[in-house]
Structures are given as C-alpha cells and as structure tokens.
Amino acid sequence: MSATPKPVYLDHNATTPVLPEVVDAMLPWLREHFGNPSSNHAYGYRTRDAVAAARSQVAELIGCQPPEVFFTSGGTEANNLAIRGVAAANRERNHIVTSVIEHPATEMPCALLEKQGYEITRLGVDEVGMTSLSELGPVLCVNTALVTVMHANSETGTLQPIENIAAAAHELGAMVHTDAAQTTGKIAFTVNELGVDLLSIVGHKMYAPKGIGALYVRSGTTVAPQLLGGGHEQGLRSGTENVPYIVALGMACEIAQRDADTANERIMQLRDALWRALSEAIPGLLLNGHPTLRLPNTLNIRFPGVSGNSILANAPEIAASTGSACHAEDESASAVIRAMGLAESEALGSVRLTLGRGTTGADVDIAVKSLLQAHRIESRS
Ligand SMILES: *Cc1c(COP(=O)(O)O)cnc(C)c1O
C-alpha cells in the first residue's frame, strides 16, 4: 500500500508556500549574519545593508521610494498601523470609511475606533462583490480622516475600484489606505496608479514566510506610531528588524517583479480550465465574484442546493475552503458572500478554490474529478 498522497493545495489566498529561492535568500541571515542593524560595526553594517536592499526591492515592486516602505510583523500590524496611526495623527477628523467585506485586521481596528467615538461608514457591495462608489460620494466629508478599502477581496477575488475611491476621498482631504495583501504579486500595480497614501503588503500571501509584511506610507502622510521603543523604521515602528524575514519579503517582491506576469497568466489559464470543466459538468453551478475584474488565481463557485462544507468533506483529494481561513471553524455562511445579496442558504453552497505558482494541469484534473465525485455524492443524499 502506498502512503496517501497529500491533497492538491488550492488555498493560496489563505497562505502560500515559501518559494525555495526565498528560503535560500534568507538562510544566510539566520546562519551567519546575525548583527543588529542598529550596531555601528561590521556586523551591524552587514544586516543594515540587507534591510536597505530589501526595502528597495519592495519599493521597486509597488513603484515608491524606499523610505516610504516600513516593515511590520505582517498584514494585521500593517493595517492596524495605517488605521489607528492615521486616526491618532489626525484627531480633528473623526470619520472613517471602510467596507463590509474587509479582513478582520481592518474591521476590528475600525470597530474599536467606533467604540471610542469615531463615526465609521461601511460601504456595501454589489452582486459581484464590488464596493459601491455611489455610496461613497455622499458620505465623504471634511471630517473624513481615512478611507480604507481592500484592493481585492480574498474570498471572491473581486478587485475594488481603489483609483476612483482615492480620487473622491482626496477631494475632501481624506487619506486613503488599501489592504493589498491579496493583490501584491498577483496583479501589477503601483501606488501612484492606485492613488493611495498607505498600502499593506503581506509576506505569506506572496511566497515569503508568515510574520512579515510592510506598510507603504506616502511621503508627507502623518501617521502616529503604534509601537513605541527604540525608534526603528524612522520612528514609525520600533523593534529590532527581523532581518531574515525582511530579506525574504524583499526576494519575494523581486521574484514577483521579475516574472509575475508570466506566472499569473499561466495560473489564470489553469483557473479558467477548472471553471470550464466544473461548469460544463454541474448544471446551475455559479461563479461568485466579478467575471473579469478579479484576481487571476481565484475561483469562488456556488453549488446550488448543496453545502460547500459537505462538498469539501467529500473531496479529500483537494485542500480548499468555503471562505476565509479566519472564519473556518464557523459553520454559518460567509459574510462576504452574504453581503453580495445572497440568502444564507444560497451562500452556504460556496467553495473557494485558489491556485498558485505550484499548481499544475494535473492538479486541476484531480480537482475536477474530486469535486464532481463529491457533487454526485452530495446531490444523491
Ligand atoms: C492575510 C491577510 C491579512 C493578514 O495578514 P497577516 O500577515 O496574516 O496578519 C490582512 N488582510 C488580508 C486581505 C489578508 O488576506
């Protein structure tokens, strides 16, 4: 008997594996070069240079200047710093606009500010999961400190109209933050094209390790630090730099810059092949999210009359999820899918399949077979 093969990994929006090239880049900074980047001797210079090089790699990918990149412990910290930091530095304004489809790392800081007296407006989304620009216009005012809307939603993959949001917000002098955890390395963009003042990057969604991220802060934007200490990262984020992980994030950005277009084109073709095979075989199968303005790796589908959890339970050959990893233990339907106007019973049929650099044509064949088999079992029961 052979060992059970590992299931095909189709959950890249929850986390990605670390690329071998990224591991290779970070290892010397664990094994040999241990100096504190703040030290004024050869050991310190060495790691300081490595951090500077990584900062340039991140800046290059998103089209900003290196001093506008601040390393953090990940996406949660980057979002908290952006939202709480902008709020604290602009106390004369007490209104924040966000959306109903944000990651908890955005929603929770907004909810805390709401408890503390801020007015929070949460924009709704349309039937393909796009935030409503028509709702934004009337709520923006001279008291709006910040508009924070994610660049793409991790469940549906739907891209959000950040350029339009930023233009509208700036007319009233509000700052604009976007959580680009899901788009960095998946679609090409620059901070100037988006028009944002702050942007969050997450290492473990783009083939670097968990526990590293970055916040882009446009030069001239006032943000109050949320971690106080030795004044690292220009005083905005104290704490001795995590050199190996910073090097890893830099390398992941360099790789994305080098070949993301080709990689993502290939991934998108596989994803579309997966959708074609499933939708031809399963009558009434529906797509959640925007048909084209969507992450190239994301396929969120809805099985009519069948629960997504049961489908996945009967498809052990694949590892996927019904919604975001943050709510996986919860049996109720995804709030993101519900926000698109679907009933609980409809939303419960959703399954999210997210492909990545390691996904092959053979993986897609396995996934199709497995899901069709699961659907046959479930529609009989
Ligand atoms: C993963 C993710 C985060 C959180 O990043 P961590 O590094 O896990 O804290 C925030 N926002 C989005 C959209 C994400 O996908």
Ligand as a Chemical Component Dictionary entry (heavy atoms), coordinates in Angstrom:
data_LIG
# 
_chem_comp.id                   LIG 
_chem_comp.type                 NON-POLYMER 
_chem_comp.pdbx_formal_charge   0 
_chem_comp.three_letter_code    LIG 
# 
loop_
_chem_comp_atom.comp_id 
_chem_comp_atom.atom_id 
_chem_comp_atom.alt_atom_id 
_chem_comp_atom.type_symbol 
_chem_comp_atom.charge 
_chem_comp_atom.model_Cartn_x 
_chem_comp_atom.model_Cartn_y 
_chem_comp_atom.model_Cartn_z 
_chem_comp_atom.pdbx_ordinal 
LIG C1 C1 C 0 -3.836 37.517 5.219 1  
LIG C2 C2 C 0 -4.471 38.832 5.180 2  
LIG C3 C3 C 0 -4.257 39.788 6.191 3  
LIG C4 C4 C 0 -3.490 39.484 7.463 4  
LIG O1 O1 O 0 -2.129 39.318 7.275 5  
LIG P1 P1 P 0 -1.292 38.570 8.437 6  
LIG O2 O2 O 0 0.124  38.701 7.944 7  
LIG O3 O3 O 0 -1.773 37.168 8.419 8  
LIG O4 O4 O 0 -1.517 39.282 9.687 9  
LIG C5 C5 C 0 -4.855 41.016 6.072 10 
LIG N1 N1 N 0 -5.622 41.298 5.013 11 
LIG C6 C6 C 0 -5.865 40.420 4.031 12 
LIG C7 C7 C 0 -6.729 40.804 2.890 13 
LIG C8 C8 C 0 -5.289 39.153 4.087 14 
LIG O5 O5 O 0 -5.548 38.297 3.103 15 
# 
loop_
_chem_comp_bond.comp_id 
_chem_comp_bond.atom_id_1 
_chem_comp_bond.atom_id_2 
_chem_comp_bond.value_order 
_chem_comp_bond.pdbx_ordinal 
LIG C1 C2 SING 1  
LIG C2 C3 SING 2  
LIG C2 C8 DOUB 3  
LIG C3 C4 SING 4  
LIG C3 C5 DOUB 5  
LIG C4 O1 SING 6  
LIG O1 P1 SING 7  
LIG P1 O2 DOUB 8  
LIG P1 O3 SING 9  
LIG P1 O4 SING 10 
LIG C5 N1 SING 11 
LIG N1 C6 DOUB 12 
LIG C6 C7 SING 13 
LIG C6 C8 SING 14 
LIG C8 O5 SING 15 
# 
